[in-house]
């Protein structure tokens, strides 16, 4: 009811005579326009699409502002200054990602506002041809920290349009929120079924436009945010972390000394879903790389013993998976939880064996986000600055190549600081990083290119503990590909062909396709050696050569919840994958890139565990693929 009253108040204010325009400017090509206004001394922004003389309001008047513990920056704001519009551009290279060489152009301006106490707030707007980004800045001289207690920030999309969003997870002692709830098809304005609200990203479709909203450029001086439960009228507003996350540890309200630059929130707008999936806006807005020499950072594939294991770690079994990595030409093998105490030897035995096989090891660690043990326990080694530095130096000296850090359990500022500290210390010791049980990617793979993977997805591990997962997996994969996967590397742990506690309902070709559907700089291949060796020769060869870095990514076709087809290029080689999210047969026509030759199709047979192999010569430029229910295919 309160939100509905607020929506009506916005509409009323917009009709008032004292509406004042503060700022308006266009994107470089003029296809988008941002309009910033005040009503009753509150600040609002709008995003408008322009096509000739035709204008479409993409984001309706939406509130801006924050409340600090020492001042209100939502009411009684007056304009001090409008910043000059300036043209900006940049180009950079990604170590891993959906595209290697990236560049952008944009226009930027902003307003300096004062509250009734004379305190200043700057709001910066950066307008690309593909969307709008904005951030808050508190200017001032360094001194005592100030604290943000709430945000008025909102995104008002048209009501009752199609949307696809996931709910925030309630805090638990064992690790949530982990951004692993289902992705729900909803009409905009539908309240979250959970009191804790919604998460980024938000995906909507209205008329001829797709709208994609998320957050990036998050540095250690702020918390990660999500969206409130109530979104009446299509107004989605920022929510801070829940107080009981990480068993109540850490401050809910972020604090920093001045000057204080906060994260970017961005709204991507496109007339096609293709542009949403292919976009790198999340990285355009992130801080440039803080690692000068990135030559030591090696993206790669990894065997992973945990998914198929029925017990704790053993030296014998870990060596078995090192052998798999060596035989499949994979760069790494991931050693998961429990490696500190094994019944048949020490971890040094595995390290020595992997070195002989020329396989790099990645070690699992608890971030100490899950407080179920004493601070003296080995689980807390990554949490303390001194213990973390010692441990990273120790394992780097052993020859370990990277770490997987799990169970962060909160989006509070304390966790954001920890993410950044882990990445900085890992870089000093030339360790690559995978975050698990973690928050959504927020541009950090550009800032710290040693961050090669993040979870924040319902991955194949759910076959071990989620009874509902087999029924929703294929549908979920087509949704996550156009939402979660858009914003950064996705540690899905694909290519599981054998069954776990809850058997698959997807086909072998669907499972194989997931190695390409989800982009990640560390591709953790989760199944057993025996399972991989039982595949057709063509599938084994594909898994031996599938890259994890891409020069180009093109989405070919997608219907959220039903279908997803992607093409990725590494050097001169194209790889195409498709998945069927529905329980019915679907045919797709795939036009092959002109420079894709001697193509092999690995598609569905009539049984889940059957793959049909077809080979095409250079005269074929279009392939018709029939996918079985919950099926898929790979072309390479």
Secondary structure, 3 states (H helix, E strand, C coil): CHHHHHHHHHHHHHCCCCCEEEEEEECCCCCEEEEEEEECCEEEEEEEEEECCEEEEEEEEEECCEEECCEEECCCCEEEEEEEEEEEEEEEECCCCCCCEEEEEEEEEEEEEECCCCCEEEEEEEEECCEEEEEEEECCCCCCCEEEEEECCEEECCCCCEEEEEECCCCCCCCCCCCCCCEEEEECCCCCCCCCCECCCEEEEECCEEEEEEEECCCCCCCCCEECCCCHHHEEEEECCCCCHHHHCCCCCCEECCCEECCEEEEEEECCHHHHHHCCHHHHCCCCCCCCCCCCCCCEEEEECCCCCCCCCCHHHHHHHHHHHHHCCCCEEEECCCCCCECCECHHHHHHHHHHHCCEEEEEEECCCCCCCCCCCHHHCCCCHHHHHHHHHHHHHHCCCEEEEECCCCCCHHHHHHHHHHHHHHHHCCCEEEECCCCCCCCHHHHCCCEEEECCCCCHHHHHCCCCHHHHHHHHHHHHCCCHHHHCCECCCCCCCCCCCCCCCCCHHHHHHHHHHCCCCEEEECCCHHHHHCCCHHHHHHHHHCCCCCCEEEEEEEECCCEEEEEEEECCEEEEEEEECCCCCEEEEEECCCCCCCEEEEEECCCCCCEEEEEECCCCCEEEEEECCCCEEEEC
